[in-house]
Amino acid sequence: MIPGSCIEKAASIQKLLVENGFHVSRHACDMMVYYGDKLVGCIYVYKDECIFSVYNPWREENSEHIAFIKYLINKTCLRTRTKY
């Protein structure tokens, strides 16, 4: 079941990320996602959409993590968009 509010969706995404080794700093529906000491990107959760904004300075280094985060987001959000 896909939770209804953006806060519920953000909490679900945060739980998935933490369970898979990411560190997440979340405030309500927005979160910053780290792997180790590197920022991977930010996720913005809205009612009908999740936007993953990739942090470009470490984009190439984090390419596998970026792909996995997109996969995890798709488990919770009906519509997703990635910004590079």
N, C-alpha and C positions, 0 to 999 in steps of 0.2 A: 504494500500500500504506500502511496506517495503522500506524505504529510501535507496539510493544507497551508499553513502560514509560512511566511518566509523564515521566521525564527525556528520553527520545527524542521524545515528543510535544511537550514544552515546547521542546526544541531546534528542532524543525521549525516550530513556531509562531513562535519568535523569528526564525528565518531569513526566514520570509515577511514578518514585520513590518519587519525591517531592510531587506529588499529593496524595500519600499514606502515608505521614508522615515521610519519610526518609530524612536525610540530605545527600547531595552529594557534594563532592569536585571533580570537573572534570577538566582535562587538555586534550584538543583535544579528543582522543579516549579512554582514561583511566580515571577511576574514583574510588574514595574511597567512600564506603557507610556506613553511621552511622545510628543507631537508638538510639535516646537519646544521651547519652555520650559514647556509646560503638561502636567500629568499628565492622561491620558485615563482611565486606570483600571488595575485589577490583574486578572491572569489566574491562576487556580488550576487546575492540571492534575492530574486524578486518573486512575486506571486506565481507568474507563469514561465519564468526564465531564469537561468543561471548564466552569469558571464564570468569567464576565467580570463583574467588579464595577466599575461606572462611577463615576468621581469626579464627584460632583454639582455642586460649585461652577462647573465649566466645562462642564456637560452640554450646554447649549443651543449654546454656542460650538463644541463638538466633535461635534455631531450627525452630520456627514458622516463624521468619523473613526470614531465609534462604530459606525456601520453597516458601514463597510469592515472594521473589526477583527472584527466578528461574522462577516462573510463569510469572512475569512481563517481564523478559528478553525474554522468549519464544514468547511473543506478537510481538517482534521486530526482533529478529534474527532467521534466518532459521535453523542454527545449533548452539547448545549451548553445553558447556562442563563445569562441575563443578570440581574444584580441592579442595581437603580437606587436 
